[in-house]
Amino acid sequence: MRYTQKDLSSAITNFDYREGKLYWKVMASNRVKVGSEAGSVRKDGYRIVSISGNGYQTQIVVWAMHNGRWPDKGVEIDHKNNNPSDNRIENLRQSTASQNQHNSLISASNTSGAKGVSKSGNSWRSNVCKNGKIYSKTFKSFNDCVEFTELLREELHGQYACHG
């Protein structure tokens, strides 16, 4: 999506930010009341607001309103706590797609109960990815594998490390 300065000006004019939510400052249509929360929630939990007929993710609009500009091309706005409905500015940060992926919760298909840890025969395998490279190591002990995986993830992913 191409973000325009006109759309940012519209956001600032039309929305009021309060505690992570956007509220209408103006009557946008017969269905919208001044003071009501703007937008609608998608199935994945992200709220979308309309600006000039285009749908924008609320976290991007909130970030832009606070910073006076849209995020740079190729930059995403990450929720630090992984909650897509928590759009408080202190919960939002710029990230690359890779960093945003590092800050993801445990996969629904995970069977070990620990992010990046899987059963491998009679052993446990640690897998942590960074920049397309997979760092892998096997352990006899599940707990040793989890501990190693979390330390490695923190080393490789820094502030974007998420354990699950």
C-alpha positions in Angstrom: 0.0 0.0 0.0 1.2 3.5 -0.8 0.9 5.8 2.2 0.3 9.5 1.4 0.8 12.6 3.4 -2.8 13.5 2.6 -4.0 10.2 4.2 -1.9 11.0 7.3 -3.4 14.5 7.5 -6.8 12.9 7.2 -6.0 10.5 10.0 -4.9 13.3 12.3 -8.0 15.3 11.4 -10.5 12.5 11.7 -9.2 10.4 14.6 -8.6 11.0 18.2 -6.0 8.6 19.9 -6.8 7.5 23.4 -5.0 4.6 25.2 -4.3 2.6 22.0 -7.6 3.2 20.3 -8.8 5.5 17.6 -12.1 7.3 18.0 -13.9 9.4 15.4 -13.5 13.2 15.8 -15.9 13.9 12.9 -19.0 12.2 11.5 -17.7 10.1 8.7 -21.1 8.8 7.6 -24.6 8.3 8.9 -23.4 5.1 10.5 -20.5 6.7 12.4 -21.0 8.7 15.6 -18.4 11.2 16.8 -16.6 9.6 19.8 -17.2 6.0 18.7 -14.3 3.7 18.2 -13.1 3.7 14.5 -12.7 0.7 12.4 -13.5 -3.0 12.5 -11.7 -6.1 13.7 -10.5 -8.7 11.2 -10.6 -12.4 11.9 -6.9 -12.4 12.8 -7.5 -9.8 15.5 -6.1 -6.7 13.7 -8.3 -3.6 13.7 -8.6 -1.8 10.3 -9.7 1.8 9.9 -10.7 3.5 6.6 -8.9 6.6 5.4 -9.9 8.0 2.0 -11.6 4.7 1.1 -8.5 2.6 1.9 -8.1 0.1 4.8 -5.2 0.8 7.1 -4.1 -1.4 10.1 -4.7 0.7 13.2 -1.2 0.1 14.6 0.3 1.7 11.5 -2.0 4.7 11.8 -1.3 5.1 15.5 2.5 4.9 14.9 2.3 7.4 12.1 0.2 9.9 14.1 2.7 9.8 16.9 5.8 10.1 14.6 4.4 12.5 12.0 5.2 10.2 9.1 4.3 6.8 7.8 6.8 3.9 8.4 9.5 3.6 5.7 8.9 1.2 2.8 9.7 -2.3 3.9 9.2 -1.5 7.6 6.5 -3.1 9.7 4.9 -2.0 12.9 5.3 -4.8 15.5 3.2 -5.3 18.6 5.8 -6.0 21.4 3.4 -8.1 23.4 2.0 -10.0 20.4 -1.5 -8.7 21.0 -2.9 -7.3 17.8 -5.6 -5.4 19.6 -3.1 -3.6 21.9 -2.3 -0.5 19.8 -0.9 1.6 22.6 2.1 3.6 21.2 4.4 2.2 23.9 3.5 -1.4 22.6 4.4 -0.5 19.0 7.8 -0.5 17.3 9.3 -0.6 13.9 10.6 -3.9 12.7 11.7 -5.7 9.6 9.6 -8.6 8.4 12.2 -10.9 9.9 12.3 -9.2 13.3 8.5 -9.3 13.3 8.6 -13.0 12.7 11.1 -13.5 15.5 8.6 -11.9 17.8 5.9 -14.5 17.1 4.2 -16.9 19.4 4.6 -20.6 19.4 3.2 -22.3 16.3 -0.2 -24.1 16.7 1.5 -27.2 15.1 4.2 -27.3 17.8 3.9 -30.6 19.8 6.8 -30.2 22.3 5.3 -27.2 24.1 8.5 -25.2 23.7 9.1 -22.8 20.7 11.9 -24.0 18.5 12.1 -27.4 20.2 11.1 -30.7 18.6 11.4 -34.4 19.2 14.1 -36.1 17.1 14.2 -39.8 17.7 15.3 -40.3 21.3 16.7 -36.7 21.4 15.4 -33.1 21.4 16.3 -30.7 18.6 16.7 -27.0 18.9 16.1 -24.9 15.8 16.5 -21.1 15.7 16.5 -19.2 12.5 18.0 -15.8 11.7 18.4 -14.3 8.2 17.5 -17.6 6.5 20.1 -19.6 8.4 19.0 -22.3 10.8 21.0 -22.9 13.9 20.3 -26.5 15.1 21.6 -28.6 17.9 20.4 -31.9 19.6 20.2 -32.7 23.3 19.3 -35.8 25.3 17.4 -33.6 27.9 14.3 -31.6 27.0 15.1 -29.0 29.7 18.7 -28.5 28.4 17.3 -28.1 24.9 14.8 -25.5 26.0 17.3 -23.6 28.0 19.8 -23.6 25.1 17.1 -22.6 22.6 16.0 -19.6 24.7 19.5 -18.3 25.2 20.4 -18.7 21.5 17.1 -17.0 20.5 17.9 -14.0 22.8 21.5 -13.8 21.4 20.3 -13.9 17.8 17.0 -12.0 18.0 17.8 -9.4 20.7 14.9 -7.3 21.7 12.6 -9.2 19.3 13.2 -12.6 20.9 9.9 -14.2 21.9 9.8 -17.5 23.7 6.3 -18.4 23.1 
